[in-house]
C-alpha cells in the first residue's frame, strides 16, 4: 500500500495536523502508509467499515468506526480529507453517500475517491458492483453526481488516474493476475 499512500498523500497535499476519514478502510494499511508518508505529523486518521471492523487491532494509527457511507456518525465539516477506494460502486444509495461525504468534509477539503468502472473486466464478475449507466463507462455518471452534490471535479487530476491500474499502484500483483476473475 506504500505506493498508493504516496500517490494519495501527494494528491491531497498533506501538511500535518489534519483529520482524514477513509470509507472502507479494511485493515487500515492505506492509512498507515499515508501517515508514514506525511511524516507522522499529528494526522488523525479515522477508518469506517460497514459490518465489522478489522482495523480494531490497528488502533495505534487509525481510529476504527463501524458505520456505513450513508450514515456517517460525524458532525458537519469534521474532516480535512476523505478517501475511499473501490467502495462507492457497491453502495445502492450513491446520492446519500455522496451527500454524507460532502457534509463531513470541511470547506476547501479534498475527497480522493476511486470507483471501479464497468469498463473494467472484473466489474461484471463481482455480484455487488452496481452499474450506474447503460454505457460502457460510469465516469460521466459519477462526474455529474459529484457536481450535483456540490463537489468540484478536478478534471486533470481525475483523468490521469483513469488510465492507471490501481492493483498495480497498490502493488498487489496477485490481483493483477486475477483482473478478469471474480
C-alpha positions as CSV (number, residue, x, y, z in Angstrom):
1,X,0.0,0.0,0.0
2,X,3.0,2.3,0.2
3,X,2.9,3.3,-3.4
4,X,-0.8,4.1,-3.2
5,X,-0.2,6.0,0.1
6,X,2.5,8.1,-1.7
7,X,0.1,8.9,-4.6
8,X,-2.8,9.8,-2.3
9,X,-0.7,11.8,0.1
10,X,0.8,13.8,-2.8
11,X,-2.6,14.4,-4.3
12,X,-4.1,15.6,-1.0
13,X,-1.0,17.8,-0.3
14,X,-0.7,16.7,3.3
15,X,0.9,19.2,5.7
16,X,0.2,17.7,9.1
17,X,-2.3,18.4,11.8
18,X,-5.1,17.2,9.5
19,X,-8.0,14.9,10.0
20,X,-8.7,12.2,7.4
21,X,-11.6,9.8,7.0
22,X,-11.3,6.6,5.0
23,X,-14.5,5.0,4.0
24,X,-13.9,1.3,3.6
25,X,-10.6,1.2,5.5
26,X,-10.2,-2.5,5.9
27,X,-7.2,-3.3,8.0
28,X,-6.0,0.3,7.8
29,X,-2.9,-0.3,5.8
30,X,-3.5,2.6,3.4
31,X,-4.0,4.8,6.4
32,X,-0.8,3.6,8.0
33,X,1.1,4.3,4.7
34,X,-0.4,7.8,4.4
35,X,0.5,8.7,8.0
36,X,4.1,7.5,7.4
37,X,4.2,9.3,4.0
38,X,3.2,12.5,5.8
39,X,5.9,12.1,8.3
40,X,3.6,11.3,11.2
41,X,2.8,15.0,11.6
42,X,-0.2,14.7,14.0
43,X,-2.6,13.3,11.5
44,X,-5.9,12.0,12.9
45,X,-7.0,9.1,10.8
46,X,-10.4,7.5,11.1
47,X,-11.5,4.3,9.2
48,X,-15.1,3.4,8.6
49,X,-16.1,-0.2,7.9
50,X,-19.6,-1.5,7.5
51,X,-20.3,-4.8,9.0
52,X,-17.2,-5.3,11.2
53,X,-14.0,-3.5,11.9
54,X,-10.8,-5.3,11.1
55,X,-8.9,-2.1,11.9
56,X,-9.7,-2.7,15.7
57,X,-6.2,-4.1,16.1
58,X,-4.6,-1.1,14.4
59,X,-5.6,1.5,17.0
60,X,-2.1,3.0,17.1
61,X,-2.6,4.7,13.8
62,X,-6.3,4.6,13.0
63,X,-9.4,5.2,14.9
64,X,-11.8,2.5,13.8
65,X,-15.5,3.3,13.4
66,X,-18.3,0.8,12.5
67,X,-20.7,2.7,10.2
68,X,-21.9,2.9,6.6
69,X,-21.2,5.5,4.0
70,X,-24.9,6.6,4.0
71,X,-25.0,7.4,7.8
72,X,-21.6,8.7,8.8
73,X,-21.5,9.3,12.6
74,X,-19.6,12.6,12.4
75,X,-20.5,16.3,12.7
76,X,-20.6,18.6,9.6
77,X,-17.2,19.8,8.5
78,X,-15.2,17.2,10.5
79,X,-12.5,16.2,8.1
80,X,-9.8,17.9,6.0
81,X,-9.7,14.9,3.6
82,X,-11.8,11.9,2.8
83,X,-10.5,8.8,1.0
84,X,-12.4,5.9,-0.4
85,X,-11.2,3.2,-2.8
86,X,-13.4,0.7,-4.5
87,X,-16.4,1.3,-2.2
88,X,-19.0,3.6,-3.9
89,X,-19.7,1.2,-6.7
90,X,-21.2,-1.1,-4.0
91,X,-23.4,1.5,-2.3
92,X,-27.0,1.3,-3.5
93,X,-27.9,4.9,-2.4
94,X,-24.9,6.7,-4.0
95,X,-26.6,10.1,-3.7
96,X,-27.0,9.7,0.1
97,X,-23.4,8.5,0.4
98,X,-22.0,11.5,-1.6
99,X,-24.2,13.9,0.4
100,X,-22.7,12.4,3.6
101,X,-19.1,12.7,2.3
102,X,-19.8,16.3,1.3
103,X,-21.4,17.0,4.7
104,X,-18.5,15.8,6.8
105,X,-15.8,17.3,4.5
106,X,-14.5,20.7,5.6
107,X,-14.9,23.6,3.2
108,X,-11.8,23.5,0.9
109,X,-11.2,19.9,1.8
110,X,-10.4,17.2,-0.7
111,X,-12.0,13.9,-1.4
112,X,-9.9,11.2,-3.1
113,X,-12.5,8.7,-4.4
114,X,-11.6,5.6,-6.5
115,X,-14.6,3.9,-8.1
116,X,-14.4,0.8,-10.1
117,X,-15.9,1.3,-13.6
118,X,-18.0,-1.1,-15.6
119,X,-15.4,-0.9,-18.4
120,X,-13.1,-3.0,-16.1
121,X,-13.5,-6.7,-17.0
122,X,-13.8,-7.7,-13.3
123,X,-16.9,-5.4,-12.8
124,X,-19.5,-7.9,-14.0
125,X,-17.9,-10.8,-12.1
126,X,-18.4,-9.2,-8.7
127,X,-22.0,-9.6,-7.8
128,X,-22.5,-6.4,-5.8
129,X,-20.9,-3.9,-8.2
130,X,-23.7,-1.6,-9.3
131,X,-23.6,-0.4,-12.9
132,X,-24.8,3.2,-12.9
133,X,-25.2,3.8,-16.6
134,X,-26.2,2.0,-19.8
135,X,-22.9,2.8,-21.5
136,X,-19.5,1.1,-21.2
137,X,-18.3,3.7,-18.6
138,X,-19.8,5.2,-15.5
139,X,-17.4,8.1,-15.4
140,X,-19.9,10.7,-16.8
141,X,-22.5,9.4,-14.3
142,X,-20.2,9.9,-11.4
143,X,-18.9,13.3,-12.6
144,X,-22.5,14.5,-12.8
145,X,-23.3,13.1,-9.3
146,X,-20.2,14.8,-7.8
147,X,-21.2,18.2,-9.4
148,X,-24.8,17.9,-8.3
149,X,-23.7,17.2,-4.7
150,X,-21.5,20.3,-4.6
151,X,-18.1,18.9,-5.3
152,X,-15.7,20.5,-7.7
153,X,-14.3,17.8,-10.0
154,X,-10.6,18.2,-10.7
155,X,-10.6,17.1,-14.3
156,X,-6.9,16.9,-15.0
157,X,-6.2,15.2,-11.7
158,X,-9.1,12.7,-12.3
159,X,-8.1,12.0,-15.9
160,X,-4.5,10.9,-15.0
161,X,-5.8,8.2,-12.7
162,X,-8.4,6.7,-15.1
163,X,-5.8,5.1,-17.3
164,X,-3.9,3.5,-14.4
165,X,-4.4,0.1,-12.9
166,X,-4.9,0.6,-9.2
167,X,-4.0,-3.0,-8.5
168,X,-0.5,-2.1,-9.7
169,X,-0.4,1.2,-7.7
170,X,-1.3,-0.8,-4.6
171,X,1.5,-3.2,-5.6
172,X,-0.9,-6.2,-5.5
173,X,0.5,-8.4,-8.3
174,X,-1.8,-11.3,-7.3
175,X,-4.8,-9.0,-8.1
176,X,-3.4,-8.1,-11.4
177,X,-3.3,-11.8,-12.3
178,X,-7.0,-12.0,-11.2
179,X,-8.0,-8.9,-13.2
180,X,-10.6,-10.8,-15.2
181,X,-11.7,-13.2,-12.4
182,X,-14.2,-12.6,-9.6
